[in-house]
Amino acid sequence: MSGRGRGRAGPAPAVGRGRGRGRGRAGDQPTPSYPPDTSGRGTAGPSLTQSVQNLSIGGPRVTAPGPSSQPPPMQQRTAPAPAPVAQQPTADAPPPVALVPSSSKRISTPLRDGYGTIGRKCVIKANHFLVDLGQKDPHQYDVAISPEVASKSKCREIMRTLSSLYRASHMGNLRLAFDGKKSAFAAGSLPFESKEFTVKITEQDGREREFRVTIKFAAKKDLHYLRQFLSGRQHDCPQETIQALDVVLRESASFDREVVGRSLFHTDFGHGVLGDGIEFWKGFYQSLRPTQMGLSLNINMSARAFYEPRLVSDFIGEFLNKDLTRPLTDQERIKVKRAVRGVRVEVRRQNYMRRYKVHALTVQPISQLTFPDETGAIISVVQYFRERYNINLRYLSLPAIQAGTDAKPTYLPPEICYLAGGQRYALKLNEKQVTNLLRATCQRPREREDSILKTMQSNKYNKDALVNSDFGMRVREQLTSIDARVLPPPPLQYHGSSEVKPLVGQWNMIDLKMINGGTVNYWAIANFSRQREDAVMRFCNELVQMCQNKGIVFNPQPLIRMVSAPPHNLEKALVDIRAQCAAQLKRVAPNSQLQLLFVILPEAKGTYGRIKRVCETELGIVSQCCRPAHVMKLSKQYFENVAMKINVKVGGRNSVLSASLNGRLPYVTDRPTIIFGADVTHPSPGEDSSPSIAAVVASMDWPQVTKYKALVSAQQHRQEIIQDLYHRNGDAHGGMIRDLLISFKKSTGHKPHRIIFYRDGVSEGQFNEVLLSEMDNIRKACISLEADYMPPVTFIVVQKRHHTRFFPDKHGDRNSTDRSGNILPGTVVDTKICHPTEFDFYLCSHAGIQGTSRPTHYHVLYDENKFTADGLQILTNSLCYTYARCTRSVSIVPPAYYAHLAAFRARSYMEGAELSDSDSRGGRATRDRVAEVRPLPVIHESVKSVMFYC
């Protein structure tokens, strides 16, 4: 029931070791200058290195000002005395540390050297279930199915049929656990090395298909090494053995459920509508993890977006919110193509059903498509369906679905195709869909705990013959109880002698002024909304007054009259504003520039990225955007929140940690320390030509560590390793780390004696690769500034995308929960469910608002600063109270948070770019295009020097 036709749709030093604590004098050391910078990344004007060309990086050892320069008792671990050296290093530079060669394939991560002790002790529960190992070693077998099958669910159906047919006769009565791809595991050796089986499957349309399945022995996984690792007697994790046991535990749970990664979904768990042709299915996540208590099964509730099973034409109408009698624009067609490419559709009629995979959409509408029939005569698709199937097509302006290949396409009208059920929707959800998903799946801690326990019991692992009888494993069905600690909140310093002690992760700024208010002498207003000018003026005056009340020096009068313009003309309006302001400043303050632009956004969405791109990359203007809905509300709380953002955008500080002023902030105040945050954001699925964007921020105000400068760089599509930390072109050096080290020196007068690097967004499988590359580039960036300049580095991965959740031991206990029913902010866990040997911990630094709080997992991959558990936990928790945009502690350490914001800001510069017909899901062309990285617009120097991304 298709039309086939001719038409088609259009030797370097690397990672260092050692403590690096030099004390000698600077003596008569020469004063080197930083070499010129050639970074072609987001910078404008003269390079920072040129502006500090003669800046000395020598000098005496310094400590932060304050009554006490001695570090707290927890600060340092006892270390063996260093061996004598022939020559003392200079005081301002740590001594050289032994370098790991660049060719090293692996760096050993630091072992845990003790547990934290600071904080009030408490007991909490975690969604981890202890698994008792059996005595049977998993035997791995390679599986090859011919003809090849792309669907994992179909592969599982074939293997289950094979097992039921041949288990007793040919497989020694052993059951198989199949991973849905190319591997199966048995609790012993099958009675053959390699064997081919024939399996027949009846399809939904009644046709019988025959498959040949070859099973071949691959390897035996020895549980002895896993036991050695779990007991701490072996450092290398036998990950393949754990994965084998994970497949075993997943085998029966995956029956008749849609498997997406490590999660399993079914409508029996619950489902509902998200809108625009998309629905959600509930399910659960399941993963086997090595922990201090042994193997742990981590189970958490989950939800995913799926296509609603419906006619493709109905989906297109709802997806575009469009009358289908009107033709699609090119942009609409590309948007639909992205959404349906690779999706399975079904053509149904009485006693007939056939599935097709969508390859593309035709460029021409159905009304224009023709193909040669059996006699060679040219016939239109419309005529073909009318004469062959008595179907009068209604939506002739829609493109046809193209199945098959470009060489031999099959054209299918969308109005006769149904989206097959159970297909995951992989594209980015829109704002409405996200809201609906959160509303439908948000669970308070008590509800989530009950759902997890119910799921655990319904899976019946201990009654599963494969798990229990064959492999001898047993799963405990109780949540794990953990001895945790609640760290004390850090006091915060505001203006004057005002000190605030946060309570349950939050505090109030009423009657408080910012510790360092910025200055705004010259500002202007751009109104792109439909709000009346007098209402906008009143709104801006109230906002300015709040800024003044909070300690910002703010001129009450704008530099020029408000400029109002329609949204379609915003680029010209912004350029005109800059020109008017420049002309006015030439008269009243010749050497000054516009310091802040208030922007009232249009009611329609989609202009934010354009405004930020023009202001920050073309005009060099710091802007504060406000939604028009706030103009009439005049909310004091809103004004206070915006004032905090404005202050850091104009160079001020809102508050600082009291410990940073009295010399008691661990591993920071005792010597000049720079704290980095780094993140990489990737484009949404389907945007195959968009680059990934890396952002690195670094503190610029030691010892307060509240001001962070951000640099951004575009890199290859979905490349996780940051490419531009350091680069060299002949004698010219550049890179984000190098530039930020120079900026730190210029800002503080000191070069960093210590580097703390918080790296967000790295999965466990990428730890070694990211560490090897990025630590090597950090080292090279340091040495490019001065020979033998190698400050000790601590490299910490920050993980938020995990499925560990904590629950109070007693729900409703006010002494152990916040108002949302979650555990208290500051709760830290470094025992039982953490890594068997390595230095990691979970920290829930924030108070819950809705749902169940997700703790952040911090994993130390490299540590030359010899952090104690208490030292790193206290520092990290304290930093979570320095986030500039609110008076709450946040869930992730601010340097990593800021890097995330900066990367998303850079991506917003690309908003509104024309959709490309080559953007799609999948396809080899994608891999050929990734070498061409579209560069980011250059961020103006005057903008880059402040926290513009807040």
Secondary structure by P-SEA (a helix, b strand, c coil): cccccccccccccccccccccccccccccccccccccccccccccccccccccccccccccccccccccccccccccccccccccccccccccccccccccccccccccccccccccccccccccccbbbbbbccbbbbbbbbbbccccccaaaaaaaaaaaaaaccccccccbbbbbccccbbbcccccccccbbbbbbbbccccbbbbbbbbbbbcbbbbaaaaaaaaaccccccaaaaaaaaaaaaacccccccccccccccccccccccccccccccccbbbbbbbccccbbbbbbbbbbbbcccccaaaaaaaaccccccccccaaaaaaaaaacccbbbbbbcccbbbbbbbccccccccccbbbbccccccccaaaaaaaacccccccccccccccccccbbbbbccccccccccccccccccaaaaaaaaaaccccaaaaaaaaaaaaaaaccccccccccccbbbbbccccccbbbbbbbbbbbccccbbbbbcccccccccccccbbbbbcccbbbbcccccaaaaaaaaaaaaaaaaaacccccccccccbbbbcccaaaaaaaaaaaaaaaaaacccccccccbbbbbccccccaaaaaaaaacccccccbbbbbccccccccaaaaaaaaaaaaaaacccccccccccccccccccccbbbbbbbbccccccccccbbbbbbbbbbcccccccbbbbbbbbcccccccccccccccccccccaaaaaaaaaaaaccccccbbbbbbccccccaaaaaaaaaaaaaaaaaaaaccccccbbbbbbbbccccbbbbbcccccccccccccccccccccccccccccccccccccccccccbbbbbbbbbccccccccaaaaaaaaaaaaaacccccccccccaaaaaaaaaaaaaaaaaccccccccccccccccccccccccccccccaaaaaccccc
